[in-house]
Amino acid sequence: MNMMLVSVTERTSEIGLRKALGAEPNSIQLQFIIESIFLSLFGGMLGLIIGILIAFVAANLIGFSMTIAMSTIILAVGFSGVVGIVFGFMPARKASRLNPTDALKHI
């Protein structure tokens, strides 16, 4: 969530340049939404892998058997994707509504 807000803020001049050259607001929104989906799904998968590894090591140290339900995996990755879409859409919408001249002043 914070990564997308920072990404939009840091790239304000790029957004202004694209708008000045005639980019449609929808294409700017699509760019940031796709970026946020990939970032959130990658983070979700990485977190899932690290969580499984930690659970596996802990289960072996304690002496328990470990099982992971497919519904847990789907829930974890799905939640990560939804957070990416929701919190990627808001900064993308804000970026697509910027006035090109104001955005170019950020240089």
GUZA-176593 format. One record per residue (C-alpha): residue in one letter; x, y, z. Coordinates in Angstrom, 1 decimal. Layout:
N
a/X/Y/Z
...
***
This chain:
107
m/0.0/0.0/0.0
n/2.7/2.4/1.0
m/4.9/1.4/-2.0
m/2.3/2.5/-4.5
l/1.7/5.8/-2.8
v/5.5/6.4/-2.8
s/5.7/5.3/-6.4
v/3.1/7.7/-7.6
t/4.6/10.6/-5.6
e/8.1/10.0/-6.9
r/6.9/9.7/-10.5
t/4.8/12.8/-10.5
s/6.9/14.4/-13.2
e/6.8/11.3/-15.4
i/3.0/11.3/-15.1
g/2.9/15.0/-16.0
l/5.0/14.4/-19.0
r/2.8/11.5/-20.2
k/-0.3/13.6/-19.7
a/1.3/16.6/-21.6
l/2.1/14.2/-24.5
g/-1.6/13.1/-24.6
a/-1.8/10.0/-22.4
e/-5.3/9.1/-21.4
p/-6.1/8.9/-17.7
n/-7.2/5.3/-18.2
s/-3.7/4.3/-19.5
i/-2.0/5.9/-16.5
q/-4.4/4.2/-14.1
l/-3.8/0.9/-15.9
q/-0.1/1.2/-15.6
f/-0.2/1.8/-11.9
i/-2.8/-0.9/-11.2
i/-0.8/-3.5/-13.1
e/2.3/-2.5/-11.2
s/0.5/-2.8/-7.9
i/-0.9/-6.2/-8.7
f/2.5/-7.6/-9.6
l/4.1/-6.1/-6.5
s/1.4/-7.3/-4.2
l/1.2/-10.8/-5.7
f/5.0/-11.1/-5.6
g/5.1/-10.0/-2.0
g/2.2/-12.3/-1.1
m/4.0/-15.3/-2.7
l/7.3/-14.4/-1.0
g/5.5/-14.1/2.4
l/3.8/-17.4/1.8
i/7.0/-19.2/1.0
i/8.8/-17.7/4.1
g/5.8/-18.6/6.3
i/5.7/-22.2/5.1
l/9.5/-22.5/5.7
i/9.2/-21.1/9.2
a/6.2/-23.4/10.0
f/8.1/-26.4/8.6
v/11.2/-25.7/10.7
a/9.1/-25.1/13.8
a/7.0/-28.2/13.3
n/10.2/-30.3/12.9
l/11.8/-28.8/16.0
i/8.7/-29.5/18.1
g/8.0/-32.9/16.6
f/4.6/-32.2/15.0
s/3.5/-33.0/11.5
m/2.6/-30.0/9.3
t/-0.2/-29.7/6.9
i/-1.2/-26.6/4.9
a/-4.6/-26.4/3.4
m/-5.0/-25.1/-0.2
s/-7.7/-22.7/1.1
t/-5.1/-21.0/3.3
i/-2.8/-20.5/0.3
i/-5.6/-19.1/-1.8
l/-6.7/-16.8/1.0
a/-3.2/-15.5/1.6
v/-2.4/-14.8/-2.1
g/-6.0/-13.5/-2.8
f/-5.9/-11.1/0.1
s/-2.5/-9.8/-1.1
g/-3.9/-9.3/-4.6
v/-7.0/-7.5/-3.3
v/-4.9/-5.1/-1.2
g/-2.7/-4.4/-4.2
i/-5.7/-3.6/-6.4
v/-7.5/-1.4/-3.8
f/-4.5/0.5/-2.7
g/-3.0/0.7/-6.2
f/-6.2/2.1/-7.6
m/-6.5/5.1/-5.3
p/-3.0/6.6/-6.0
a/-3.4/5.7/-9.7
r/-6.7/7.6/-9.8
k/-5.1/10.6/-8.1
a/-2.2/10.5/-10.6
s/-4.4/10.3/-13.6
r/-6.3/13.4/-12.5
l/-3.2/15.6/-12.1
n/-2.9/18.8/-14.1
p/0.1/18.3/-16.5
t/1.6/21.7/-15.7
d/1.4/21.2/-11.9
a/2.9/17.7/-12.2
l/5.8/18.9/-14.3
k/6.7/21.5/-11.7
h/7.8/18.6/-9.4
i/11.0/18.2/-11.4
***
